[in-house]
Structure formats: C-alpha cells, structure tokens
Amino acid sequence: MERLSFRKVSIGLTLFFTAFLFLAVATLFFVPSPSEVVRSLRSAELLFSLRLSLLTSVTATLLVVLFGVPIGYSLSRFEFRGKSAVKSIIDLPMAFPELVLGLALLLLFGSTPVGRAAADIGVQVAFTKLGIVVAQFFTALPFAVRVIYTTFEGISRRYELVARSLGYSELETFIRVVLPMARGGLFASTIIAFARSMGAFGAVLILAGGTYMRTETLPITLYLNLSYGNLGMAITSGIVLVLVSFAAILLFEWLEGGRKVAGS
C-alpha cells in the first residue's frame, strides 16, 4: 500500500508539472491574435533575426560538435595532470548566468593579449555577428560535452581493446568502433547544442551587443520588443523559438527511431 501511494504521488506530481509547463507554453499561442502573429512574422525585423539565429546557431553547433567530441572523449578515456580542474572549468558556464559569461568573453576579446592578437589579424569579435557565434559556442559547449562525456563513459573500453588487438590504430578505433556506438549521444548533444545556441541571450547581448537589425537574434528580438512594449512581436518571437526547438526535438526523435529500426 505504501509503494502504491508513493507511485500515485510520483505520477501525480509528474502529470501536474507537465500540465503546468504545457499550459505556460500554450499561453504563447493563445494570447496574441492570429492577425497580429501573421503581421509580426512578415516583418523585416523578425525575418532578419530568424535568418541570423539559424545561421549562427548552425555554425555554433557544428563548432561545438567539432570540439566537443574530442574533449568529451579525452575526458572519458585519458588520464592527465589537471583533469579534474579541466572538467570543472568546462562545466563552470553551466553554473553561472549567461550575462557573466558574456562579460568574461567581452573582456577577453577586449584589451587583453587575446583581443589584441585577434585585432592584429583583422578579427573583430565584440559587437559583430562573429561575436554571436562565439557567445553561442561557449554557452552550448559545456552542455554538449557533458552529454558526449556520459555517452563515451557508457561504452565499454573492451571494444576498443579488441579493435586495437586486431591491428586498428587509436584513430581508426575511435572512428570505426567508438563513434558508431556513440551515435545516439552525438545526436542528443547536437540537438542540445542547437537548442542552447538558438536560446542564448545573456552572453549574446553582452558580447555581440544586441544591435537592432545587425546582431539581433530571436531572443534579442523578444527582449527588445518587450522593452518597447511591442508585446505582439515579443510573443511571436517566443512562438518561433518554441517551434524551432520543437522541430529540432522531432528531428532527433525521427533519427533515433530510424536508427533503432535499422538496428533491430
């Protein structure tokens, strides 16, 4: 009876908070009038911010995967001095607000040796579209690395030892054995990185400036229009963000479903 009661309470809490979250998200779709949403969707500002968000988020996601996979693998498989400190530093952006991360990046690419070196080769990061990608990259990377690291940790090292005993090099073992077994985690980390990049706000606002029709991503559009009192445009930006995130999740589920069917 005690177990049954605990089961009911657990399921009840799950359903309650799921319903509450669904109601909160659904409110976005019912508060504005359809004509207001359509008018906002056709505006030059929203179209610009949507294109910019998609372009920068895809770029940042590709960079996150490119760097996140070797980082996650090295943390999972190799021992080296300072490994615990490295893991803690990589996880650090998940623990403090994006505004702090944006401020740190702004200072880094300002009057520091890193900023001066970038300026010497003609690379301007602060208050540019490149700054958006940089902010999105550092916002999304810790989350992706955490998923990738956990994925590699779940793969037995015996497969790699067998592959090495058959004559595969370390790189060949990684590409032909480990990566195929980690596809699910890599898909998940890619979706998480894209979603985090699309939703990045504080770091983008500080580093890239959030300039109207220049470095204005969808979250910046939502913020600016909410500040101006243009509630219809702000809500429409939120709707677009929800739809893009939902489409990304559906794509992940479809890819995962196809992979399971192919493997059965």
C-alpha positions as CSV (number, residue, x, y, z in Angstrom):
1,M,0.0,0.0,0.0
2,E,2.9,2.3,0.8
3,R,4.5,1.6,-2.5
4,L,1.2,2.2,-4.3
5,S,0.8,5.5,-2.6
6,F,4.3,6.6,-3.4
7,R,3.7,5.6,-7.0
8,K,0.5,7.6,-7.2
9,V,2.2,10.7,-5.7
10,S,5.1,10.5,-8.1
11,I,2.9,10.1,-11.1
12,G,0.6,12.8,-9.9
13,L,3.5,15.3,-9.4
14,T,4.8,14.4,-12.9
15,L,1.5,15.0,-14.5
16,F,0.9,18.2,-12.6
17,F,4.1,19.9,-13.5
18,T,3.9,18.6,-17.1
19,A,0.4,20.1,-17.4
20,F,1.6,23.4,-15.8
21,L,4.5,23.6,-18.2
22,F,2.3,22.8,-21.2
23,L,-0.2,25.4,-20.1
24,A,2.6,28.0,-19.8
25,V,3.9,27.3,-23.3
26,A,0.4,27.1,-24.8
27,T,-0.4,30.5,-23.5
28,L,2.1,31.9,-26.0
29,F,-0.1,30.7,-28.8
30,F,-3.5,31.9,-27.5
31,V,-2.8,35.3,-26.1
32,P,-2.0,37.2,-29.4
33,S,-4.5,37.4,-32.2
34,P,-3.7,35.4,-35.3
35,S,-3.6,38.5,-37.4
36,E,-1.0,40.1,-35.0
37,V,1.2,37.0,-35.2
38,V,1.0,36.9,-39.0
39,R,1.9,40.6,-39.2
40,S,4.8,40.1,-36.9
41,L,6.0,37.0,-38.9
42,R,6.1,39.1,-42.1
43,S,8.0,42.0,-40.5
44,A,11.6,42.6,-41.7
45,E,12.9,42.6,-38.2
46,L,11.6,39.1,-37.3
47,L,12.7,37.6,-40.7
48,F,16.2,39.1,-40.2
49,S,16.5,37.8,-36.6
50,L,15.2,34.3,-37.7
51,R,17.7,34.0,-40.5
52,L,20.6,35.3,-38.3
53,S,19.6,33.0,-35.4
54,L,19.5,29.9,-37.7
55,L,22.8,30.8,-39.4
56,T,24.7,31.5,-36.3
57,S,23.2,28.6,-34.3
58,V,24.0,26.0,-37.1
59,T,27.6,27.4,-37.2
60,A,28.0,27.3,-33.5
61,T,26.5,23.8,-33.3
62,L,29.0,22.5,-35.9
63,L,31.8,24.0,-33.9
64,V,30.5,22.6,-30.7
65,V,30.4,19.1,-32.1
66,L,33.8,19.5,-33.8
67,F,35.4,20.5,-30.4
68,G,33.0,18.7,-28.0
69,V,33.6,15.2,-29.3
70,P,37.4,15.1,-28.8
71,I,37.0,17.0,-25.5
72,G,34.4,14.5,-24.2
73,Y,36.4,11.5,-25.4
74,S,39.7,12.7,-23.8
75,L,37.9,13.4,-20.5
76,S,36.4,9.9,-20.6
77,R,39.3,7.8,-21.8
78,F,42.6,9.6,-20.9
79,E,44.3,10.5,-17.7
80,F,46.4,13.6,-17.5
81,R,47.5,16.1,-15.0
82,G,44.8,18.6,-14.0
83,K,42.0,16.6,-15.5
84,S,39.6,17.4,-12.6
85,A,40.3,21.1,-12.9
86,V,39.7,20.9,-16.7
87,K,36.3,19.2,-16.1
88,S,35.3,21.8,-13.5
89,I,36.3,24.7,-15.7
90,I,34.4,23.3,-18.7
91,D,31.3,22.8,-16.5
92,L,31.6,26.2,-15.0
93,P,29.5,28.2,-17.5
94,M,26.5,25.9,-16.6
95,A,26.7,27.2,-13.0
96,F,26.7,31.0,-13.5
97,P,24.4,33.3,-15.5
98,E,25.0,33.9,-19.2
99,L,25.5,37.6,-18.5
100,V,28.6,36.7,-16.6
101,L,29.9,34.5,-19.4
102,G,29.2,37.3,-21.9
103,L,31.0,39.8,-19.7
104,A,34.0,37.5,-19.4
105,L,34.2,37.0,-23.2
106,L,33.8,40.7,-23.8
107,L,36.7,41.4,-21.5
108,L,38.8,38.6,-23.0
109,F,38.4,39.9,-26.6
110,G,38.9,43.5,-25.4
111,S,42.2,44.9,-24.3
112,T,43.8,41.5,-23.4
113,P,46.6,39.8,-25.3
114,V,43.9,37.6,-26.9
115,G,41.9,40.6,-28.0
116,R,44.9,42.4,-29.4
117,A,46.1,39.3,-31.2
118,A,42.7,38.9,-32.8
119,A,42.7,42.6,-33.8
120,D,46.2,42.3,-35.3
121,I,44.9,39.7,-37.8
122,G,41.8,41.7,-38.5
123,V,39.3,39.6,-36.5
124,Q,36.7,41.7,-34.6
125,V,34.6,39.6,-32.2
126,A,32.9,42.1,-29.9
127,F,29.7,43.7,-31.3
128,T,29.8,41.6,-34.5
129,K,28.0,38.6,-35.9
130,L,31.1,36.6,-35.2
131,G,30.6,37.6,-31.5
132,I,27.1,35.9,-31.7
133,V,28.7,32.6,-32.8
134,V,31.4,32.9,-30.1
135,A,28.8,33.5,-27.4
136,Q,26.6,30.7,-28.6
137,F,29.6,28.3,-28.8
138,F,30.7,28.9,-25.3
139,T,27.1,28.8,-24.0
140,A,26.3,25.4,-25.6
141,L,29.7,23.7,-25.4
142,P,29.5,22.7,-21.7
143,F,26.1,21.0,-22.1
144,A,27.2,19.1,-25.2
145,V,30.5,18.0,-23.6
146,R,28.6,16.7,-20.6
147,V,26.3,14.6,-22.8
148,I,29.2,13.4,-25.0
149,Y,31.3,12.5,-22.0
150,T,28.4,10.5,-20.4
151,T,27.9,8.7,-23.7
152,F,31.6,7.6,-24.0
153,E,31.6,6.6,-20.4
154,G,28.7,4.2,-21.1
155,I,30.7,2.4,-23.9
156,S,32.8,-0.4,-22.6
157,R,36.5,0.0,-23.2
158,R,36.8,-3.7,-24.1
159,Y,35.5,-2.9,-27.6
160,E,38.4,-0.6,-28.1
161,L,40.9,-3.1,-26.7
162,V,39.6,-5.8,-29.1
163,A,39.9,-3.4,-32.0
164,R,43.5,-2.4,-31.1
165,S,44.4,-6.1,-30.8
166,L,43.1,-6.6,-34.3
167,G,45.6,-4.0,-35.6
168,Y,43.4,-0.8,-35.6
169,S,45.2,2.3,-34.7
170,E,43.9,4.6,-32.0
171,L,42.3,6.9,-34.5
172,E,40.8,4.1,-36.5
173,T,39.4,2.5,-33.4
174,F,37.8,5.9,-32.5
175,I,36.3,6.4,-35.9
176,R,35.2,2.9,-36.8
177,V,34.3,1.5,-33.4
178,V,33.5,4.2,-30.8
179,L,31.8,6.8,-32.9
180,P,29.2,4.4,-34.4
181,M,28.4,3.2,-30.9
182,A,28.0,6.8,-29.7
183,R,25.6,7.9,-32.4
184,G,22.7,8.3,-30.0
185,G,24.6,10.5,-27.7
186,L,26.1,12.5,-30.5
187,F,22.6,13.2,-31.9
188,A,21.4,14.3,-28.5
189,S,24.4,16.6,-27.9
190,T,23.9,18.1,-31.4
191,I,20.2,18.9,-30.6
192,I,21.1,20.3,-27.2
193,A,23.8,22.4,-28.7
194,F,21.5,23.8,-31.3
195,A,18.7,24.5,-28.8
196,R,21.1,26.2,-26.4
197,S,22.6,28.3,-29.3
198,M,19.1,29.3,-30.5
199,G,18.1,30.3,-27.0
200,A,21.4,32.0,-26.0
201,F,20.6,35.5,-24.7
202,G,22.7,37.0,-22.0
203,A,26.1,36.1,-23.5
204,V,25.0,37.2,-27.0
205,L,23.6,40.5,-25.6
206,I,26.8,41.4,-23.8
207,L,29.4,40.2,-26.4
208,A,27.6,41.0,-29.6
209,G,25.6,44.0,-28.4
210,G,22.1,43.0,-29.5
211,T,22.0,45.8,-32.1
212,Y,18.8,46.2,-34.0
213,M,18.8,44.5,-37.4
214,R,22.5,43.9,-37.1
215,T,23.3,41.5,-34.2
216,E,19.7,40.9,-33.4
217,T,18.9,37.2,-32.8
218,L,15.4,35.9,-31.9
219,P,15.9,36.1,-28.1
220,I,17.2,39.7,-28.6
221,T,14.1,40.5,-30.7
222,L,11.9,39.2,-27.9
223,Y,13.8,41.3,-25.3
224,L,13.9,44.5,-27.4
225,N,10.2,44.4,-28.3
226,L,9.2,43.6,-24.8
227,S,11.2,46.6,-23.6
228,Y,9.5,48.8,-26.3
229,G,6.1,47.5,-25.2
230,N,5.5,45.7,-28.5
231,L,4.0,42.6,-27.0
232,G,2.8,41.1,-30.2
233,M,6.3,41.0,-31.8
234,A,7.8,39.7,-28.5
235,I,5.3,36.9,-28.2
236,T,5.7,35.9,-31.9
237,S,9.5,35.7,-31.3
238,G,8.8,33.3,-28.4
239,I,6.5,31.3,-30.6
240,V,9.1,30.9,-33.3
241,L,11.7,29.9,-30.8
242,V,9.4,27.2,-29.4
243,L,8.5,25.9,-32.8
244,V,12.2,25.7,-33.9
245,S,13.1,23.9,-30.7
246,F,10.1,21.5,-31.1
247,A,11.2,20.8,-34.7
248,A,14.7,20.0,-33.5
249,I,13.4,17.6,-30.9
250,L,11.1,15.9,-33.5
251,L,14.1,15.6,-35.9
252,F,16.1,13.9,-33.1
253,E,13.2,11.5,-32.3
254,W,12.9,10.7,-36.0
255,L,16.6,10.0,-36.4
256,E,16.6,7.9,-33.2
257,G,13.6,6.0,-34.4
258,G,15.1,5.2,-37.7
259,R,18.4,4.1,-36.1
260,K,16.6,1.7,-33.8
261,V,14.5,0.3,-36.7
262,A,17.7,-0.2,-38.7
263,G,19.4,-1.9,-35.8
264,S,16.6,-4.3,-35.0
